Amino acid sequence: MAKKQKIAVLTGAGISAESGINTFRDAGGLWEGHDVMEVASPEGWRKNQALVLDFYNQRRRQLKEVVPNAGHTALVELEKKYDVVVITQNVDNLHERAGSSHIIHLHGELRKVRSTGDETLIYDWEADCNLGDRCAKGYQLRPHIVWFGEAVPAMEQAVEEIYNAEIILIVGTSMQVYPAAGLVGYAARGARIFYVDPRPSINYELQQLANLTVIAEPATTGMKQVLAALL
């Protein structure tokens, strides 16, 4: 049996936005009316833990009101013919719910929390996380989210997946937020690249790639064109 070609998919807020998930950041750079550093930085956490917990509790509740869209299910469809890994900047669980089988969360997961005293203690978490909720060692729990100024633990794994992929899909991301935006710089020479986004931004790494197809559409419609090309 022939080995399946490998597809690495880099997804961002745009694919989830079509399911009704807020992209957090508005034109003024605020997240739901908050300065980003108030709710997505270690400094913000130290300053006001209750505010940070409430912010992510609201995001977690919203997950129960949304469902995967055609962009998510198109990626599952590709698994019939290809070895597909989804590298997502999103913290929602829509790729899981759609049925994708190999997912790397670069920026953490809303439905998990972790210990503030032992980062290896990570828990699945459906309900609100409140002050006083503690890990097995007695430390306060925090959102399992990579905040600004924190390392991205999955980056090394993501780089390896991009490097080994014959086809790379970029779906619903501005390609402006680093280090994730720099991942395509690790693409192998000759890899086919498809970029699906209604407002595609061709960054330096993309400018270096010869085999690039840009589809300036939302994920739900743009992925139909990708499926037509690859299936």
N, C-alpha and C positions, 0 to 999 in steps of 0.2 A: 504494500500500500504506500503510495507516494506521500511524502511528508507535506503537511499543509504549510502554505506560505504564512509568514507572520505579519500580522497587522498590529501596530501600536496606535492607540487612539488617545489624543490629548483633548479632554473636554473642559469647558469652563462654564461660567454663569449663564451664558446664552441658552444652553440646552435645557437648563432647569427653569429658566424664566418662562419658557413656553408652556410649562406645566403650572405656572402661577406662583412659583417661588420668587420672592423678592430678591433682587440682586444686591440688596443691602445698600449699595453706594448710589447716591443720586448725583445730579449734575454739580452740586456744591461740594462733593467729596464726603458728605456726611453719611453715616450708616444709620438709617431709621431715625434721623434727627440727632444722632450722637456723633461727636468727634470720634474717628476710628480708634484713636489711642485710648479712649475711655473704655472701649468694650473689646478691643482686640490687641492688647499689649500686656506684658507682665506688669508694667507700671500702673495701668488701669486696674488690673486685678488687685494689686496691693492697696490702691487708693479706695476702691469701692467694690468689694466682692459681691455684695447683694445686687448691685446694678448689673454687673457682668453676668451673674447667674440668671437674672431675670431676662436679660437680652437673649441668651441662648435657650432659655426655657420657652420663650415665645417662638423662636425659630423651630424648636423641636415639636411644639404643638402644631405648627403649620404643616409639618410633614404628614400629619394624619388627614389633612384636608386636600392633598394633591395626589395625582397619579402620574406614572411615567407617560411620556408622549411618543409620537412616531419616531422622533430622533433617537430616543433610548432603544425602542424596539428594533430599529434598523440595525443597530450595532449587534443585537442578539442574532438577527438574521444572518449576519456575516459569519457567525460561528459555525454555520453549516458547512462552509467551504474553507474557512481560514482559521488559523490559530490567533485569536484576538485577545489582546490585553488592553483594558481601559485604564488610562492614567488620568485621574480626574482632580481638578482643583476644587471641585464642589464638596461640601461637607454633608450633603443630603444622602439619602439611600435609594434614589430613584434608579440608578443603574442596577443595584441589587434586585429591586422589586421588578424591574423589567425582565430580568433573567440573565444578565451578563455573568459569566462564571469566573472571570479573572479581573479583579479590580484593585488598583493601587490608589489609595486616598493620600494625595500629597499634603493636604492641609488639615487632615484629621476628619473626625466623623461626629456629627451632631448626636447620634444615638449611642455615644459612648462617653464615659467620664473617666478621669484618672486621678490617682492620688497626688496631692501636692508634695508629699514627702518621699514617694517611691514611684518613679515614672513607669516602672514595670507593672504596677497594679492598675489594670484597665478593666472597666466593667461595662457591659451592655446596660443601657439606661433608657427606658421608655418614658418615665414620668419626669416631673420637674426635679431639678437638683437644687437643693436649698442649703443655706448656712446650717451647719450642724450635721450634714450628711458626710459620713466619714468612711475611709477605707478600712481594711482589716487591721492596719497598724495604727489607726486612730487619727490619721491626718484628714483634713478637709478635702473633699472631692472638688474638682474643677472640670470645666469642659475639656474634652479630648480634641482640642483644636490647636493648630499651629498658629500662634499669634505673631504679629510683627516683632522682629528682633529675636525670634526663636529659630533654632535649626529645623530643617525639613528632613526628618529621619528617613523618609522613603526616597529621597532624591537619588541616591546611589543606585537603587534598584530600578528607578525610572530611567536613568541614563542608560543602563544596560539593556533595558527593553527597547528603547529607541534605537540604540546602536545595532541591535540584532534584527530590526524589523525591515522587511522588504517594502512594505507599504505603511505610510503614516497618515492618519487622518487627524486634522485639527478642527474641532467642532465647538462653535459658540464661545470663543475666547478672543480677547482683544490682542493677545500676544504682547502685552505691555507690562505684565507683572512678573518680575524676576524673583527667584531663579527659574520658575516654570517656563517662562517665555524663551529661555535660552536652551531648552531641551532639544529643539530641532537642530541645533548646532552639532549634535552628536549623531545625526542621521548618517547612515552609510552612503557613500557616493553611489548614485544610481537609484536610490530608493525613490519610489513614487510618492508624492505628497499631494494630498487633497486638503484644501482649506475651505471650510464651510462656515460662513459668518455673514450677516447682513451688512456689516461695516468692517470688512477685513482690513487689518493693519499689517502691512508688510514690513516687519522689523529687519534688523541687520542679518540675523541668522537665516531668515527666509530668502533674503535677497541673494544669498550665496548658493541657493539650490536651483538646479537647472530643471528638474522634472516636477514642476509645481503647477497644479490645477487649482484655480481660485473659483469658488462658487459663492457668489455674493447673495446668499439667501439664508433665511432662518434654518435651523437644524431640521425641523419637521419636513420641509420641502427640499432643502438642499441634499439631505441624505438619500432621497429617492434617486437623485442623479448619481450619487456615489454607488448605490446598489446597482443601478443600471450599468455602470461602468465595470463593476467588480464581479457581479453575479451573471 
